[in-house]
Amino acid sequence: MLQSQLCRETDFTQPWFIQACVKLNEAMRYHRKLWEWCYIYEALRQRGKLMPFRRGLGFGVGKEPLAAAFASQGVEIVATDLDVERAKAQGWVDTNQHAVGLADLNERGLCDPHQFQQLVTHESADMNNINPGYTGQFDFTWSSCSFEHLGSIEHGKRFIVNQMKCLRPGGIAVHTTEYNLTSNVDTLEAPVLVIFRNQDIEAMVAELRSEGYRITVDYTAGAGPFESYVDLPPYNNPVHLRLQLGQYVSTSIGLIIEKL
């Protein structure tokens, strides 16, 4: 069963990854964003969350295919993102990464349109101030590389802890974010992007455990040929498992957190 871990080259040849690509109608490629989507999908599937009468909450969903893929399995979804004006200010609209409405979340046709309309709602949300009406309402939560854009490392930590309140007992949170492979001391921390170090993830883990949640993280980084390549701006290389952000090399880390 998948645990919290770094994006690794070996994952791309695993049956779970290939099957998730099929579900998402994605061609296999060595790209960390595809890994994030497949990782989130498989982590929830393995834990029995992708079935009728389950309820999921997505944060910062943009135009990602996960909401439609989950709805195709009969899951009721609340997909959230920044309001349009704030998304424009942060550049998400100009780069076509922000969904204007519900139809944008099923543009790949992964879910029957009628079923999609019945099961999915799209709402504006501030991840730094989670709607208290979400408390205890969901079987799972997820986000794909969103909480590193909340303004600071501390804001990201607070989000991960606070969003656990949205889960029912037995619920699962699956979130991916940037992970610093270069340093556990220095890192990038800007209003639009931060890179979490090992010490930052460990601080989250300690706080989550202190509140009674379950999480175990494997920080093993692969050393395969595709993992040895670091993509540079403007990030056009088809191999994109690791990338240069400022003076740091980053990859994706996935966190799976269980509410007992």
Contacts in CASP RR format, 6 or more apart in sequence:
PFRMAT RR
TARGET T0000
AUTHOR 0000-0000-0000
METHOD contacts of the structure
MODEL  1
MLQSQLCRETDFTQPWFIQACVKLNEAMRYHRKLWEWCYIYEALRQRGKL
MPFRRGLGFGVGKEPLAAAFASQGVEIVATDLDVERAKAQGWVDTNQHAV
GLADLNERGLCDPHQFQQLVTHESADMNNINPGYTGQFDFTWSSCSFEHL
GSIEHGKRFIVNQMKCLRPGGIAVHTTEYNLTSNVDTLEAPVLVIFRNQD
IEAMVAELRSEGYRITVDYTAGAGPFESYVDLPPYNNPVHLRLQLGQYVS
TSIGLIIEKL
1 46 0 8 1.000
1 47 0 8 1.000
2 16 0 8 1.000
2 39 0 8 1.000
2 42 0 8 1.000
2 43 0 8 1.000
2 46 0 8 1.000
2 256 0 8 1.000
3 216 0 8 1.000
3 217 0 8 1.000
3 218 0 8 1.000
3 256 0 8 1.000
4 215 0 8 1.000
4 216 0 8 1.000
4 217 0 8 1.000
4 218 0 8 1.000
4 253 0 8 1.000
4 254 0 8 1.000
4 255 0 8 1.000
4 256 0 8 1.000
4 257 0 8 1.000
5 217 0 8 1.000
5 218 0 8 1.000
5 219 0 8 1.000
5 220 0 8 1.000
5 253 0 8 1.000
5 254 0 8 1.000
6 179 0 8 1.000
6 218 0 8 1.000
6 219 0 8 1.000
6 220 0 8 1.000
6 221 0 8 1.000
6 222 0 8 1.000
6 251 0 8 1.000
6 252 0 8 1.000
6 253 0 8 1.000
6 254 0 8 1.000
7 32 0 8 1.000
7 35 0 8 1.000
7 36 0 8 1.000
7 39 0 8 1.000
7 241 0 8 1.000
7 251 0 8 1.000
7 252 0 8 1.000
7 253 0 8 1.000
7 254 0 8 1.000
8 220 0 8 1.000
8 221 0 8 1.000
8 222 0 8 1.000
8 227 0 8 1.000
9 30 0 8 1.000
9 222 0 8 1.000
9 224 0 8 1.000
9 225 0 8 1.000
9 226 0 8 1.000
9 227 0 8 1.000
9 241 0 8 1.000
10 222 0 8 1.000
11 17 0 8 1.000
11 35 0 8 1.000
11 38 0 8 1.000
11 39 0 8 1.000
12 28 0 8 1.000
12 30 0 8 1.000
12 35 0 8 1.000
16 38 0 8 1.000
16 42 0 8 1.000
16 46 0 8 1.000
17 28 0 8 1.000
17 35 0 8 1.000
17 38 0 8 1.000
17 42 0 8 1.000
18 28 0 8 1.000
19 42 0 8 1.000
20 37 0 8 1.000
20 38 0 8 1.000
20 41 0 8 1.000
20 42 0 8 1.000
20 45 0 8 1.000
21 27 0 8 1.000
21 28 0 8 1.000
21 34 0 8 1.000
21 38 0 8 1.000
23 41 0 8 1.000
23 69 0 8 1.000
23 72 0 8 1.000
23 110 0 8 1.000
24 37 0 8 1.000
24 38 0 8 1.000
24 41 0 8 1.000
24 65 0 8 1.000
24 66 0 8 1.000
24 69 0 8 1.000
24 110 0 8 1.000
25 65 0 8 1.000
25 108 0 8 1.000
25 109 0 8 1.000
25 110 0 8 1.000
26 34 0 8 1.000
26 37 0 8 1.000
26 38 0 8 1.000
26 65 0 8 1.000
28 34 0 8 1.000
29 238 0 8 1.000
30 226 0 8 1.000
30 238 0 8 1.000
30 239 0 8 1.000
30 240 0 8 1.000
30 241 0 8 1.000
31 238 0 8 1.000
31 239 0 8 1.000
31 240 0 8 1.000
31 241 0 8 1.000
32 240 0 8 1.000
32 241 0 8 1.000
32 242 0 8 1.000
32 243 0 8 1.000
32 251 0 8 1.000
32 252 0 8 1.000
33 144 0 8 1.000
33 145 0 8 1.000
33 240 0 8 1.000
33 252 0 8 1.000
35 241 0 8 1.000
35 252 0 8 1.000
36 144 0 8 1.000
36 145 0 8 1.000
36 176 0 8 1.000
36 252 0 8 1.000
36 254 0 8 1.000
37 64 0 8 1.000
37 65 0 8 1.000
37 66 0 8 1.000
37 144 0 8 1.000
39 174 0 8 1.000
39 176 0 8 1.000
39 254 0 8 1.000
40 66 0 8 1.000
40 142 0 8 1.000
40 144 0 8 1.000
40 174 0 8 1.000
40 176 0 8 1.000
41 50 0 8 1.000
41 66 0 8 1.000
41 69 0 8 1.000
41 70 0 8 1.000
43 172 0 8 1.000
43 174 0 8 1.000
43 256 0 8 1.000
44 50 0 8 1.000
44 70 0 8 1.000
44 140 0 8 1.000
44 142 0 8 1.000
44 172 0 8 1.000
44 174 0 8 1.000
47 140 0 8 1.000
47 172 0 8 1.000
48 54 0 8 1.000
49 56 0 8 1.000
49 75 0 8 1.000
49 139 0 8 1.000
49 140 0 8 1.000
49 171 0 8 1.000
49 172 0 8 1.000
50 70 0 8 1.000
50 73 0 8 1.000
50 75 0 8 1.000
51 73 0 8 1.000
51 74 0 8 1.000
51 75 0 8 1.000
52 73 0 8 1.000
52 74 0 8 1.000
52 75 0 8 1.000
53 74 0 8 1.000
53 76 0 8 1.000
54 74 0 8 1.000
54 75 0 8 1.000
54 76 0 8 1.000
54 139 0 8 1.000
54 140 0 8 1.000
55 75 0 8 1.000
55 76 0 8 1.000
55 77 0 8 1.000
55 78 0 8 1.000
55 137 0 8 1.000
55 138 0 8 1.000
55 139 0 8 1.000
55 140 0 8 1.000
56 70 0 8 1.000
56 75 0 8 1.000
56 76 0 8 1.000
56 77 0 8 1.000
56 78 0 8 1.000
56 138 0 8 1.000
56 139 0 8 1.000
56 140 0 8 1.000
56 141 0 8 1.000
56 142 0 8 1.000
57 77 0 8 1.000
57 78 0 8 1.000
57 80 0 8 1.000
57 134 0 8 1.000
57 137 0 8 1.000
57 138 0 8 1.000
57 140 0 8 1.000
57 141 0 8 1.000
57 142 0 8 1.000
57 166 0 8 1.000
58 66 0 8 1.000
58 67 0 8 1.000
58 77 0 8 1.000
58 78 0 8 1.000
58 79 0 8 1.000
58 80 0 8 1.000
58 141 0 8 1.000
58 142 0 8 1.000
58 143 0 8 1.000
59 80 0 8 1.000
59 81 0 8 1.000
59 125 0 8 1.000
59 127 0 8 1.000
59 141 0 8 1.000
59 142 0 8 1.000
59 143 0 8 1.000
59 146 0 8 1.000
59 147 0 8 1.000
59 159 0 8 1.000
59 163 0 8 1.000
59 175 0 8 1.000
60 80 0 8 1.000
60 81 0 8 1.000
60 82 0 8 1.000
60 125 0 8 1.000
60 127 0 8 1.000
60 143 0 8 1.000
60 144 0 8 1.000
60 146 0 8 1.000
61 67 0 8 1.000
61 79 0 8 1.000
61 80 0 8 1.000
61 81 0 8 1.000
61 99 0 8 1.000
61 105 0 8 1.000
61 143 0 8 1.000
61 144 0 8 1.000
62 81 0 8 1.000
62 92 0 8 1.000
62 97 0 8 1.000
62 98 0 8 1.000
62 99 0 8 1.000
62 104 0 8 1.000
62 105 0 8 1.000
63 96 0 8 1.000
63 97 0 8 1.000
63 98 0 8 1.000
63 99 0 8 1.000
63 104 0 8 1.000
63 105 0 8 1.000
63 107 0 8 1.000
64 144 0 8 1.000
65 108 0 8 1.000
65 110 0 8 1.000
66 142 0 8 1.000
66 144 0 8 1.000
67 77 0 8 1.000
67 79 0 8 1.000
67 105 0 8 1.000
67 106 0 8 1.000
67 120 0 8 1.000
68 105 0 8 1.000
68 106 0 8 1.000
68 108 0 8 1.000
68 109 0 8 1.000
68 110 0 8 1.000
68 111 0 8 1.000
68 116 0 8 1.000
68 120 0 8 1.000
69 110 0 8 1.000
69 111 0 8 1.000
70 77 0 8 1.000
71 77 0 8 1.000
71 106 0 8 1.000
71 111 0 8 1.000
71 115 0 8 1.000
71 116 0 8 1.000
71 119 0 8 1.000
71 120 0 8 1.000
72 110 0 8 1.000
72 111 0 8 1.000
72 112 0 8 1.000
72 115 0 8 1.000
74 115 0 8 1.000
74 119 0 8 1.000
75 119 0 8 1.000
76 119 0 8 1.000
76 120 0 8 1.000
77 119 0 8 1.000
77 120 0 8 1.000
77 121 0 8 1.000
78 120 0 8 1.000
78 121 0 8 1.000
78 123 0 8 1.000
78 134 0 8 1.000
78 138 0 8 1.000
79 99 0 8 1.000
79 105 0 8 1.000
79 120 0 8 1.000
79 121 0 8 1.000
79 122 0 8 1.000
79 123 0 8 1.000
80 122 0 8 1.000
80 123 0 8 1.000
80 124 0 8 1.000
80 125 0 8 1.000
81 87 0 8 1.000
81 98 0 8 1.000
81 99 0 8 1.000
81 122 0 8 1.000
81 124 0 8 1.000
81 125 0 8 1.000
82 90 0 8 1.000
82 92 0 8 1.000
82 98 0 8 1.000
82 124 0 8 1.000
82 125 0 8 1.000
82 126 0 8 1.000
83 124 0 8 1.000
84 93 0 8 1.000
84 98 0 8 1.000
84 100 0 8 1.000
84 124 0 8 1.000
87 93 0 8 1.000
87 98 0 8 1.000
88 94 0 8 1.000
88 98 0 8 1.000
90 149 0 8 1.000
90 192 0 8 1.000
92 98 0 8 1.000
99 105 0 8 1.000
99 122 0 8 1.000
101 122 0 8 1.000
102 116 0 8 1.000
102 117 0 8 1.000
102 120 0 8 1.000
102 121 0 8 1.000
102 122 0 8 1.000
105 116 0 8 1.000
105 120 0 8 1.000
105 122 0 8 1.000
106 113 0 8 1.000
106 116 0 8 1.000
106 120 0 8 1.000
111 119 0 8 1.000
111 120 0 8 1.000
125 131 0 8 1.000
127 143 0 8 1.000
127 146 0 8 1.000
127 147 0 8 1.000
127 150 0 8 1.000
127 159 0 8 1.000
127 163 0 8 1.000
128 150 0 8 1.000
128 155 0 8 1.000
128 158 0 8 1.000
128 159 0 8 1.000
130 159 0 8 1.000
130 162 0 8 1.000
130 163 0 8 1.000
130 165 0 8 1.000
130 166 0 8 1.000
134 165 0 8 1.000
134 166 0 8 1.000
135 165 0 8 1.000
135 166 0 8 1.000
136 165 0 8 1.000
136 166 0 8 1.000
136 167 0 8 1.000
136 168 0 8 1.000
137 166 0 8 1.000
137 168 0 8 1.000
138 166 0 8 1.000
138 167 0 8 1.000
138 168 0 8 1.000
138 171 0 8 1.000
139 167 0 8 1.000
139 168 0 8 1.000
139 170 0 8 1.000
139 171 0 8 1.000
139 172 0 8 1.000
140 167 0 8 1.000
140 171 0 8 1.000
140 172 0 8 1.000
140 173 0 8 1.000
140 174 0 8 1.000
141 163 0 8 1.000
141 164 0 8 1.000
141 166 0 8 1.000
141 167 0 8 1.000
141 172 0 8 1.000
141 173 0 8 1.000
141 174 0 8 1.000
141 175 0 8 1.000
142 173 0 8 1.000
142 174 0 8 1.000
142 175 0 8 1.000
143 175 0 8 1.000
143 176 0 8 1.000
144 175 0 8 1.000
144 176 0 8 1.000
145 176 0 8 1.000
145 177 0 8 1.000
145 178 0 8 1.000
145 252 0 8 1.000
146 175 0 8 1.000
146 177 0 8 1.000
147 155 0 8 1.000
147 156 0 8 1.000
147 159 0 8 1.000
147 160 0 8 1.000
147 175 0 8 1.000
147 177 0 8 1.000
148 156 0 8 1.000
148 177 0 8 1.000
148 178 0 8 1.000
148 193 0 8 1.000
148 194 0 8 1.000
148 195 0 8 1.000
148 196 0 8 1.000
149 192 0 8 1.000
149 193 0 8 1.000
150 156 0 8 1.000
150 159 0 8 1.000
151 190 0 8 1.000
151 191 0 8 1.000
151 192 0 8 1.000
151 194 0 8 1.000
152 189 0 8 1.000
152 191 0 8 1.000
152 194 0 8 1.000
153 187 0 8 1.000
153 189 0 8 1.000
153 194 0 8 1.000
153 196 0 8 1.000
153 200 0 8 1.000
156 194 0 8 1.000
157 200 0 8 1.000
157 203 0 8 1.000
157 204 0 8 1.000
157 207 0 8 1.000
160 173 0 8 1.000
160 175 0 8 1.000
160 204 0 8 1.000
160 208 0 8 1.000
160 255 0 8 1.000
160 257 0 8 1.000
161 204 0 8 1.000
161 207 0 8 1.000
161 208 0 8 1.000
161 211 0 8 1.000
163 173 0 8 1.000
163 175 0 8 1.000
164 173 0 8 1.000
164 208 0 8 1.000
164 211 0 8 1.000
164 213 0 8 1.000
164 257 0 8 1.000
164 259 0 8 1.000
167 173 0 8 1.000
167 259 0 8 1.000
168 259 0 8 1.000
169 259 0 8 1.000
169 260 0 8 1.000
170 258 0 8 1.000
170 259 0 8 1.000
170 260 0 8 1.000
171 258 0 8 1.000
171 259 0 8 1.000
172 256 0 8 1.000
172 257 0 8 1.000
172 258 0 8 1.000
172 259 0 8 1.000
173 255 0 8 1.000
173 256 0 8 1.000
173 257 0 8 1.000
173 258 0 8 1.000
173 259 0 8 1.000
174 254 0 8 1.000
174 255 0 8 1.000
174 256 0 8 1.000
174 257 0 8 1.000
175 254 0 8 1.000
175 255 0 8 1.000
175 257 0 8 1.000
176 252 0 8 1.000
176 253 0 8 1.000
176 254 0 8 1.000
176 255 0 8 1.000
177 196 0 8 1.000
177 252 0 8 1.000
177 253 0 8 1.000
177 254 0 8 1.000
177 255 0 8 1.000
178 193 0 8 1.000
178 194 0 8 1.000
178 195 0 8 1.000
178 196 0 8 1.000
178 245 0 8 1.000
178 250 0 8 1.000
178 251 0 8 1.000
178 252 0 8 1.000
178 253 0 8 1.000
179 195 0 8 1.000
179 196 0 8 1.000
179 197 0 8 1.000
179 198 0 8 1.000
179 201 0 8 1.000
179 250 0 8 1.000
179 251 0 8 1.000
179 252 0 8 1.000
179 253 0 8 1.000
180 187 0 8 1.000
180 188 0 8 1.000
180 195 0 8 1.000
180 196 0 8 1.000
180 197 0 8 1.000
180 198 0 8 1.000
180 248 0 8 1.000
180 249 0 8 1.000
180 250 0 8 1.000
181 221 0 8 1.000
181 242 0 8 1.000
181 248 0 8 1.000
181 249 0 8 1.000
181 250 0 8 1.000
181 251 0 8 1.000
182 247 0 8 1.000
182 248 0 8 1.000
182 249 0 8 1.000
183 197 0 8 1.000
183 248 0 8 1.000
184 197 0 8 1.000
184 198 0 8 1.000
184 199 0 8 1.000
185 197 0 8 1.000
186 248 0 8 1.000
187 194 0 8 1.000
187 195 0 8 1.000
187 196 0 8 1.000
187 197 0 8 1.000
187 200 0 8 1.000
187 248 0 8 1.000
188 194 0 8 1.000
188 195 0 8 1.000
188 245 0 8 1.000
188 246 0 8 1.000
188 248 0 8 1.000
189 195 0 8 1.000
193 245 0 8 1.000
195 245 0 8 1.000
195 248 0 8 1.000
195 250 0 8 1.000
196 253 0 8 1.000
198 219 0 8 1.000
201 217 0 8 1.000
201 219 0 8 1.000
201 253 0 8 1.000
201 255 0 8 1.000
204 255 0 8 1.000
205 215 0 8 1.000
205 217 0 8 1.000
208 215 0 8 1.000
208 257 0 8 1.000
209 215 0 8 1.000
212 260 0 8 1.000
213 257 0 8 1.000
213 258 0 8 1.000
213 259 0 8 1.000
213 260 0 8 1.000
214 257 0 8 1.000
214 258 0 8 1.000
214 260 0 8 1.000
215 255 0 8 1.000
215 256 0 8 1.000
215 257 0 8 1.000
215 258 0 8 1.000
217 253 0 8 1.000
217 255 0 8 1.000
221 227 0 8 1.000
221 251 0 8 1.000
226 239 0 8 1.000
226 241 0 8 1.000
227 241 0 8 1.000
227 242 0 8 1.000
229 237 0 8 1.000
229 239 0 8 1.000
229 241 0 8 1.000
229 242 0 8 1.000
230 242 0 8 1.000
230 243 0 8 1.000
230 244 0 8 1.000
230 249 0 8 1.000
231 237 0 8 1.000
231 239 0 8 1.000
231 240 0 8 1.000
231 242 0 8 1.000
231 243 0 8 1.000
231 244 0 8 1.000
232 243 0 8 1.000
232 244 0 8 1.000
233 244 0 8 1.000
235 243 0 8 1.000
241 251 0 8 1.000
242 249 0 8 1.000
242 250 0 8 1.000
242 251 0 8 1.000
243 249 0 8 1.000
243 250 0 8 1.000
243 251 0 8 1.000
244 250 0 8 1.000
END
